[in-house]
Amino acid sequence: MAKLEKHLRGDFRGLLMSIEDGIRKGSISATLEDGSDYRAGDTQVAVRVFERYSWLGSNRVSLSVTLVGRGDELFLSAITSGGSQAVFFKINTWGEEAFLDALRGIVEEYGR
């Protein structure tokens, strides 16, 4: 499992669209599996679950992204899972790290 958390400033919908488009365009096997949106007053929350095949790890990997926004204050939490071939402990996390690195690049590009 790999995790990325980041505080940002910007447009909630703009960042969410950048993440959705960037993840899907970043890998031919990447799919948006499902999502959920919630709003309470001026606070917005979006949860997205992506999945892709990891050629390096020869397995499927998922990425759960939660984006919270209030005004231009944003908080992103992303956690990967899957990717290991062992029964009792993880022996490789290459696919998880690569999936998270793709998101990290999208977020860094957005912040510029």
DSSP file (Angstrom, degrees, kcal/mol; ACC not computed):
  #  RESIDUE AA STRUCTURE BP1 BP2  ACC     N-H-->O    O-->H-N    N-H-->O    O-->H-N    TCO  KAPPA ALPHA  PHI   PSI    X-CA   Y-CA   Z-CA
    1    1 A M              0   0    0      0, 0.0     2,-0.3     0, 0.0    80,-0.2   0.000 360.0 360.0 360.0 138.1    0.0    0.0    0.0
    2    2 A A        -     0   0    0     78,-0.3    78,-2.4    94,-0.1     2,-0.4  -0.952 360.0-161.0-128.4 150.0    1.2    3.5   -0.9
    3    3 A K  E     -A   79   0A   0     -2,-0.3     2,-0.4    76,-0.2    76,-0.2  -0.984  11.3-172.3-138.3 144.3   -0.4    6.8    0.2
    4    4 A L  E     +A   78   0A   0     74,-2.5    74,-2.9    -2,-0.4     2,-0.4  -0.998   8.0 177.4-132.4 128.9   -0.3   10.4   -0.9
    5    5 A E  E     +A   77   0A   0     -2,-0.4     2,-0.3    72,-0.2    72,-0.2  -0.998   9.0 169.0-131.7 138.4   -1.9   13.3    1.0
    6    6 A K  E     -A   76   0A   0     70,-2.3    70,-2.7    -2,-0.4     2,-0.4  -0.992  29.6-141.2-153.4 137.7   -1.6   16.9    0.0
    7    7 A H  E     +A   75   0A   0     -2,-0.3     2,-0.3    68,-0.2    68,-0.2  -0.852  36.2 168.7 -94.7 134.0   -3.1   20.3    0.8
    8    8 A L  E     -A   74   0A   0     66,-2.5    66,-2.8    -2,-0.4     2,-0.4  -0.862  30.6-134.0-137.8 169.4   -3.7   22.4   -2.2
    9    9 A R  E     +A   73   0A   0     -2,-0.3     2,-0.3    64,-0.2    64,-0.2  -0.993  57.1  71.3-125.5 139.1   -5.4   25.6   -3.3
   10   10 A G  S    S-     0   0    0     62,-2.0     2,-0.6    -2,-0.4    -2,-0.1  -0.994  82.4 -25.7 157.4-160.3   -7.5   25.8   -6.5
   11   11 A D     >  -     0   0    0     -2,-0.3     4,-2.6     1,-0.2     5,-0.3  -0.793  42.9-150.6 -93.5 119.9  -10.7   24.8   -8.2
   12   12 A F  H  > S+     0   0    0     -2,-0.6     4,-2.5    59,-0.4     5,-0.2   0.940  97.6  41.9 -54.1 -55.8  -12.3   21.6   -6.8
   13   13 A R  H  > S+     0   0    0      1,-0.2     4,-2.6     2,-0.2    -1,-0.2   0.872 113.3  54.5 -63.3 -38.2  -14.0   20.6  -10.1
   14   14 A G  H  > S+     0   0    0      2,-0.2     4,-2.0     1,-0.2    -1,-0.2   0.929 111.5  43.0 -62.5 -45.9  -10.9   21.5  -12.1
   15   15 A L  H  X S+     0   0    0     -4,-2.6     4,-2.4     2,-0.2    -2,-0.2   0.916 113.0  52.9 -66.7 -42.4   -8.6   19.3  -10.1
   16   16 A L  H  X S+     0   0    0     -4,-2.5     4,-2.6    -5,-0.3    -2,-0.2   0.921 110.9  46.6 -59.6 -44.6  -11.1   16.4  -10.0
   17   17 A M  H  X S+     0   0    0     -4,-2.6     4,-2.8     1,-0.2     5,-0.3   0.889 110.7  53.1 -65.0 -39.0  -11.4   16.5  -13.8
   18   18 A S  H  X S+     0   0    0     -4,-2.0     4,-2.5    -5,-0.2    -2,-0.2   0.902 111.3  46.7 -61.7 -40.9   -7.6   16.7  -14.2
   19   19 A I  H  X S+     0   0    0     -4,-2.4     4,-2.6     2,-0.2     5,-0.3   0.953 114.0  46.5 -66.0 -50.1   -7.3   13.6  -12.0
   20   20 A E  H  X S+     0   0    0     -4,-2.6     4,-1.8     1,-0.2    -2,-0.2   0.939 119.2  40.0 -59.0 -49.2  -10.0   11.6  -13.8
   21   21 A D  H  X S+     0   0    0     -4,-2.8     4,-2.4     1,-0.2     5,-0.2   0.921 116.0  50.8 -66.7 -44.3   -8.7   12.5  -17.3
   22   22 A G  H  X S+     0   0    0     -4,-2.5     4,-1.2    -5,-0.3    -2,-0.2   0.889 110.7  47.3 -64.1 -41.3   -5.0   12.1  -16.3
   23   23 A I  H  X S+     0   0    0     -4,-2.6     4,-0.5    -5,-0.2     3,-0.2   0.937 114.8  45.9 -66.3 -46.1   -5.3    8.7  -14.7
   24   24 A R  H >< S+     0   0    0     -4,-1.8     3,-0.6    -5,-0.3     6,-0.3   0.878 116.7  44.3 -66.0 -37.2   -7.4    7.3  -17.6
   25   25 A K  H 3< S+     0   0    0     -4,-2.4    -1,-0.2     1,-0.2    -2,-0.2   0.680 103.1  68.6 -79.4 -17.0   -5.0    8.7  -20.2
   26   26 A G  H 3< S+     0   0    0     -4,-1.2     2,-0.3    -3,-0.2    -1,-0.2   0.613 109.4  24.0 -79.5 -12.9   -1.9    7.7  -18.3
   27   27 A S    X<  -     0   0    0     -3,-0.6     3,-1.2    -4,-0.5    -1,-0.2  -0.973  66.0-138.0-153.8 135.0   -2.4    3.9  -18.8
   28   28 A I  T 3  S+     0   0    0     -2,-0.3    -1,-0.1     1,-0.3    -2,-0.0   0.746 109.2  45.7 -67.4 -20.6   -4.3    2.0  -21.5
   29   29 A S  T 3  S+     0   0    0     24,-0.2     2,-0.3    -3,-0.0    -1,-0.3   0.452  85.5 116.0-100.1   0.0   -5.7   -0.4  -18.8
   30   30 A A    <   +     0   0    0     -3,-1.2     2,-0.3    -6,-0.3    22,-0.2  -0.517  40.1 176.2 -74.8 132.0   -6.7    2.3  -16.3
   31   31 A T  E     -B   51   0A   0     20,-2.6    20,-2.1    -2,-0.3     2,-0.9  -0.966  36.4-123.3-133.2 150.4  -10.4    2.6  -15.7
   32   32 A L  E     -B   50   0A   0     -2,-0.3    18,-0.2    18,-0.2     3,-0.1  -0.855  29.4-174.2 -88.8 109.0  -12.6    4.6  -13.4
   33   33 A E  E     -     0   0A   0     16,-2.5     2,-0.3    -2,-0.9    -1,-0.2   0.903  56.6 -35.9 -75.9 -43.1  -14.4    1.8  -11.5
   34   34 A D  E     -B   49   0A   0     15,-1.2    15,-2.5     2,-0.0     2,-0.3  -0.978  54.3-160.9-170.0 170.0  -16.8    4.0   -9.5
   35   35 A G  E     -B   48   0A   0     -2,-0.3     2,-0.3    13,-0.2    13,-0.2  -0.981   5.6-154.1-157.5 165.0  -17.2    7.3   -7.7
   36   36 A S  E     -B   47   0A   0     11,-2.3    11,-2.9    -2,-0.3     2,-0.4  -0.993   7.5-161.4-146.6 140.0  -19.3    9.1   -5.1
   37   37 A D  E     +B   46   0A   0     -2,-0.3     2,-0.3     9,-0.2     9,-0.2  -0.960  10.0 177.6-125.0 142.8  -19.9   12.9   -4.6
   38   38 A Y  E     -B   45   0A   0      7,-2.7     7,-2.9    -2,-0.4     2,-0.4  -0.996   6.6-170.6-143.2 144.3  -21.2   14.6   -1.5
   39   39 A R  E     +B   44   0A   0     -2,-0.3     2,-0.4     5,-0.2     5,-0.2  -0.998   7.9 176.4-137.6 133.6  -21.9   18.3   -0.7
   40   40 A A  E >   -B   43   0A   0      3,-2.6     3,-2.0    -2,-0.4     2,-0.3  -0.906  69.1 -53.8-135.3 105.8  -22.7   19.9    2.7
   41   41 A G  T 3  S-     0   0    0     -2,-0.4     0, 0.0     1,-0.3     0, 0.0  -0.478 123.2 -16.2  63.3-124.4  -22.9   23.6    2.5
   42   42 A D  T 3  S+     0   0    0     -2,-0.3    29,-0.8    -3,-0.1     2,-0.5   0.278 117.6  97.9 -96.4  12.1  -19.7   24.9    1.0
   43   43 A T  E <   -BC  40  70A   0     -3,-2.0    -3,-2.6    27,-0.2     2,-0.4  -0.875  53.0-170.2-103.0 129.8  -17.8   21.6    1.6
   44   44 A Q  E     -BC  39  69A   0     25,-3.0    25,-2.7    -2,-0.5     2,-0.4  -0.918   4.4-170.4-118.3 144.6  -17.5   19.2   -1.3
   45   45 A V  E     -BC  38  68A   0     -7,-2.9    -7,-2.7    -2,-0.4     2,-0.4  -0.999   2.9-177.2-134.6 132.5  -16.2   15.6   -1.2
   46   46 A A  E     -BC  37  67A   0     21,-2.5    21,-2.9    -2,-0.4     2,-0.4  -0.998   4.9-167.8-129.4 131.8  -15.5   13.3   -4.2
   47   47 A V  E     -BC  36  66A   0    -11,-2.9   -11,-2.3    -2,-0.4     2,-0.4  -0.976   9.4-179.9-117.3 131.1  -14.3    9.7   -3.9
   48   48 A R  E     -BC  35  65A   0     17,-2.8    17,-3.4    -2,-0.4     2,-0.5  -0.993  13.2-159.5-131.4 139.0  -13.0    7.9   -7.0
   49   49 A V  E     -BC  34  64A   0    -15,-2.5   -16,-2.5    -2,-0.4   -15,-1.2  -0.975  14.6-176.8-120.8 119.8  -11.7    4.4   -7.4
   50   50 A F  E     -BC  32  63A   0     13,-3.0    13,-2.5    -2,-0.5     2,-0.3  -0.762   4.6-167.0-110.2 157.1   -9.5    3.6  -10.3
   51   51 A E  E     +BC  31  62A   0    -20,-2.1   -20,-2.6    -2,-0.3     2,-0.3  -0.994  10.1 167.0-142.4 148.3   -8.0    0.2  -11.4
   52   52 A R  E     - C   0  61A   0      9,-2.3     9,-2.8    -2,-0.3     2,-0.4  -0.985  36.9-104.5-153.7 162.7   -5.3   -0.8  -13.8
   53   53 A Y  E     - C   0  60A   0     -2,-0.3     2,-0.8     7,-0.2     7,-0.2  -0.768  28.1-144.4 -89.9 133.6   -3.2   -3.7  -14.8
   54   54 A S  E  >> - C   0  59A   0      5,-3.7     4,-1.5    -2,-0.4     5,-1.3  -0.874  11.4-170.3-100.4 109.6    0.4   -3.5  -13.7
   55   55 A W  T  45S+     0   0    0     -2,-0.8    -1,-0.2     1,-0.2     5,-0.0   0.900  87.5  52.5 -64.7 -39.9    2.7   -5.1  -16.3
   56   56 A L  T  45S+     0   0    0      1,-0.2    -1,-0.2    -3,-0.1    38,-0.1   0.902 120.4  31.8 -64.6 -41.7    5.7   -5.0  -14.0
   57   57 A G  T  45S-     0   0    0      2,-0.2    -1,-0.2    36,-0.0    -2,-0.2   0.544  99.8-133.0 -92.7  -7.6    3.9   -6.8  -11.1
   58   58 A S  T  <5S+     0   0    0     -4,-1.5     2,-0.3     1,-0.2    -3,-0.2   0.912  73.4  86.7  54.7  47.4    1.7   -8.9  -13.4
   59   59 A N  E   <S-C   54   0A   0     -5,-1.3    -5,-3.7    -7,-0.0     2,-0.3  -0.941  82.1 -88.0-158.9 175.8   -1.4   -8.1  -11.4
   60   60 A R  E     -C   53   0A   0     -2,-0.3    23,-1.2    -7,-0.2     2,-0.4  -0.741  35.5-166.1 -98.0 146.9   -4.2   -5.5  -10.9
   61   61 A V  E     -CD  52  82A   0     -9,-2.8    -9,-2.3    -2,-0.3     2,-0.3  -0.980   4.6-152.0-132.3 141.1   -3.8   -2.5   -8.7
   62   62 A S  E     -CD  51  81A   0     19,-2.7    19,-2.1    -2,-0.4     2,-0.4  -0.843   1.9-159.9-114.8 155.5   -6.5    0.0   -7.4
   63   63 A L  E     -CD  50  80A   0    -13,-2.5   -13,-3.0    -2,-0.3     2,-0.5  -0.976   4.1-161.6-134.0 117.6   -6.2    3.6   -6.5
   64   64 A S  E     -CD  49  79A   0     15,-3.0    15,-2.4    -2,-0.4     2,-0.5  -0.891  10.8-169.4-101.6 125.9   -8.7    5.3   -4.2
   65   65 A V  E     -CD  48  78A   0    -17,-3.4   -17,-2.8    -2,-0.5     2,-0.5  -0.963   7.8-173.0-120.0 127.8   -8.8    9.1   -4.4
   66   66 A T  E     -CD  47  77A   0     11,-3.1    11,-2.6    -2,-0.5     2,-0.5  -0.986   4.7-172.2-119.3 125.7  -10.7   11.3   -2.0
   67   67 A L  E     -CD  46  76A   0    -21,-2.9   -21,-2.5    -2,-0.5     2,-0.4  -0.976   0.5-172.7-119.9 126.0  -10.8   15.0   -2.7
   68   68 A V  E     -CD  45  75A   0      7,-2.9     7,-2.6    -2,-0.5     2,-0.4  -0.960   8.0-179.0-118.4 134.4  -12.3   17.4   -0.1
   69   69 A G  E     +CD  44  74A   0    -25,-2.7   -25,-3.0    -2,-0.4     2,-0.3  -0.995  20.4 174.5-138.6 142.3  -12.8   21.1   -0.9
   70   70 A R  E >  S-CD  43  73A   0      3,-2.5     3,-2.0    -2,-0.4     2,-0.3  -0.898  77.1 -43.0-141.4 110.8  -14.1   24.2    0.8
   71   71 A G  T 3  S-     0   0    0    -29,-0.8   -59,-0.4    -2,-0.3   -27,-0.1  -0.539 123.6 -27.7  64.3-130.4  -13.8   27.3   -1.2
   72   72 A D  T 3  S+     0   0    0     -2,-0.3   -62,-2.0   -61,-0.1     2,-0.5   0.366 115.0 106.1 -97.6   6.0  -10.3   27.2   -2.8
   73   73 A E  E <   -AD   9  70A   0     -3,-2.0    -3,-2.5   -64,-0.2     2,-0.3  -0.757  51.2-177.9 -85.1 124.4   -8.9   25.0    0.0
   74   74 A L  E     -AD   8  69A   0    -66,-2.8   -66,-2.5    -2,-0.5     2,-0.4  -0.924  18.2-166.6-125.2 147.8   -8.5   21.4   -1.1
   75   75 A F  E     -AD   7  68A   0     -7,-2.6    -7,-2.9    -2,-0.3     2,-0.4  -0.994   9.0-166.1-132.9 128.9   -7.3   18.3    0.6
   76   76 A L  E     -AD   6  67A   0    -70,-2.7   -70,-2.3    -2,-0.4     2,-0.4  -0.946   7.7-179.6-116.7 131.7   -6.4   15.2   -1.4
   77   77 A S  E     +AD   5  66A   0    -11,-2.6   -11,-3.1    -2,-0.4     2,-0.4  -0.993   7.0 178.0-129.4 125.0   -5.9   11.7    0.0
   78   78 A A  E     -AD   4  65A   0    -74,-2.9   -74,-2.5    -2,-0.4     2,-0.4  -0.993   3.1-179.4-131.6 132.3   -4.9    8.8   -2.3
   79   79 A I  E     -AD   3  64A   0    -15,-2.4   -15,-3.0    -2,-0.4     2,-0.2  -0.997  11.5-153.1-134.2 131.7   -4.3    5.2   -1.3
   80   80 A T  E     + D   0  63A   0    -78,-2.4   -78,-0.3    -2,-0.4     2,-0.3  -0.654  15.5 178.0 -97.5 158.1   -3.3    2.3   -3.5
   81   81 A S  E     + D   0  62A   0    -19,-2.1   -19,-2.7    -2,-0.2     2,-0.1  -0.975  40.2  37.7-153.2 166.4   -4.0   -1.4   -2.9
   82   82 A G  E     + D   0  61A   0     -2,-0.3   -21,-0.2   -21,-0.2    14,-0.2  -0.444  55.7 112.7  87.2-167.7   -3.5   -4.7   -4.5
   83   83 A G        +     0   0    0    -23,-1.2     2,-0.3     1,-0.3    12,-0.2   0.192  50.9 109.9  91.9 -18.3   -0.4   -5.5   -6.5
   84   84 A S        -     0   0    0      1,-0.1    -1,-0.3   -24,-0.1   -24,-0.1  -0.643  47.0-164.2 -94.5 152.6    1.2   -8.2   -4.2
   85   85 A Q        +     0   0    0     -2,-0.3     2,-0.1    -3,-0.1    -1,-0.1   0.383  59.3 100.7-110.3   0.0    1.4  -11.8   -5.1
   86   86 A A        -     0   0    0      3,-0.2    -2,-0.1     6,-0.1     6,-0.0  -0.443  64.5-141.3 -86.6 161.5    2.2  -13.1   -1.6
   87   87 A V  S    S+     0   0    0     -2,-0.1    -1,-0.1     1,-0.0     3,-0.1   0.893  94.4  19.7 -87.7 -45.4   -0.3  -14.7    0.8
   88   88 A F  S    S+     0   0    0      1,-0.2     2,-0.3     2,-0.0    -1,-0.0   0.649 129.2  12.0-106.1 -17.9    0.7  -13.3    4.1
   89   89 A F  S    S-     0   0    0      0, 0.0     2,-0.4     0, 0.0    -1,-0.2  -0.975  83.5 -89.6-154.4 163.4    2.8  -10.2    3.3
   90   90 A K        +     0   0    0     -2,-0.3     3,-0.1     1,-0.1    -6,-0.0  -0.622  32.1 175.9 -82.6 129.6    3.6   -8.0    0.4
   91   91 A I  S    S+     0   0    0     -2,-0.4     2,-0.3     1,-0.3    -1,-0.1   0.593  71.4  22.9-106.8 -15.3    6.6   -9.0   -1.7
   92   92 A N        +     0   0    0      1,-0.1    -1,-0.3    -6,-0.0    -6,-0.1  -0.985  43.9 170.8-149.2 143.4    6.2   -6.3   -4.3
   93   93 A T     >  +     0   0    0     -2,-0.3     4,-2.5    -3,-0.1     5,-0.2   0.060  45.5 118.8-132.6  22.4    4.6   -2.9   -4.5
   94   94 A W  H  > S+     0   0    0      1,-0.2     4,-2.5     2,-0.2     5,-0.2   0.924  77.8  47.8 -58.8 -47.3    6.0   -1.7   -7.8
   95   95 A G  H  > S+     0   0    0    -12,-0.2     4,-2.1     1,-0.2    -1,-0.2   0.884 111.9  50.1 -63.2 -38.8    2.6   -1.4   -9.5
   96   96 A E  H  > S+     0   0    0      2,-0.2     4,-2.3     1,-0.2    -1,-0.2   0.937 112.0  47.0 -64.8 -46.6    1.1    0.5   -6.5
   97   97 A E  H  X S+     0   0    0     -4,-2.5     4,-2.4     1,-0.2    -2,-0.2   0.898 112.2  50.4 -62.5 -41.2    4.0    3.0   -6.4
   98   98 A A  H  X S+     0   0    0     -4,-2.5     4,-1.8    -5,-0.2    -1,-0.2   0.894 110.1  50.1 -65.3 -39.8    3.8    3.6  -10.2
   99   99 A F  H  X S+     0   0    0     -4,-2.1     4,-1.5     1,-0.2    -2,-0.2   0.919 113.1  46.1 -63.9 -43.9    0.1    4.2  -10.0
  100  100 A L  H  X S+     0   0    0     -4,-2.3     4,-2.7     1,-0.2    -2,-0.2   0.860 108.1  56.7 -67.8 -35.6    0.6    6.7   -7.2
  101  101 A D  H  X S+     0   0    0     -4,-2.4     4,-2.2     2,-0.2    -1,-0.2   0.873 103.1  55.2 -63.0 -36.1    3.4    8.4   -9.1
  102  102 A A  H  X S+     0   0    0     -4,-1.8     4,-1.6     2,-0.2    -1,-0.2   0.928 111.3  43.9 -61.6 -44.5    1.1    9.0  -12.0
  103  103 A L  H  X S+     0   0    0     -4,-1.5     4,-2.6     1,-0.2     5,-0.2   0.905 109.4  56.8 -65.8 -41.6   -1.3   10.8   -9.7
  104  104 A R  H  X S+     0   0    0     -4,-2.7     4,-2.5     1,-0.2    -2,-0.2   0.899 106.4  50.6 -57.2 -41.8    1.5   12.7   -8.0
  105  105 A G  H  X S+     0   0    0     -4,-2.2     4,-2.2     2,-0.2    -1,-0.2   0.896 109.8  49.5 -63.1 -41.4    2.5   14.0  -11.5
  106  106 A I  H  X S+     0   0    0     -4,-1.6     4,-2.1     2,-0.2    -2,-0.2   0.923 113.0  46.8 -63.0 -45.4   -1.0   15.2  -12.2
  107  107 A V  H  X S+     0   0    0     -4,-2.6     4,-2.0     2,-0.2    -2,-0.2   0.904 112.6  49.1 -65.8 -42.7   -1.3   16.9   -8.8
  108  108 A E  H  < S+     0   0    0     -4,-2.5     4,-0.4    -5,-0.2    -1,-0.2   0.894 111.5  49.6 -65.3 -39.1    2.1   18.6   -9.2
  109  109 A E  H >< S+     0   0    0     -4,-2.2     3,-0.9     1,-0.2    -1,-0.2   0.890 110.2  51.2 -64.7 -39.5    1.2   19.8  -12.7
  110  110 A Y  H 3< S+     0   0    0     -4,-2.1    -2,-0.2     1,-0.2    -1,-0.2   0.875 104.4  57.9 -64.3 -38.2   -2.1   21.2  -11.4
  111  111 A G  T 3<        0   0    0     -4,-2.0    -1,-0.2     1,-0.3    -2,-0.2   0.578 360.0 360.0 -71.6  -9.7   -0.3   23.1   -8.7
  112  112 A R    <         0   0    0     -3,-0.9    -1,-0.3    -4,-0.4    -2,-0.1   0.479 360.0 360.0 -80.7 360.0    1.9   25.0  -11.1
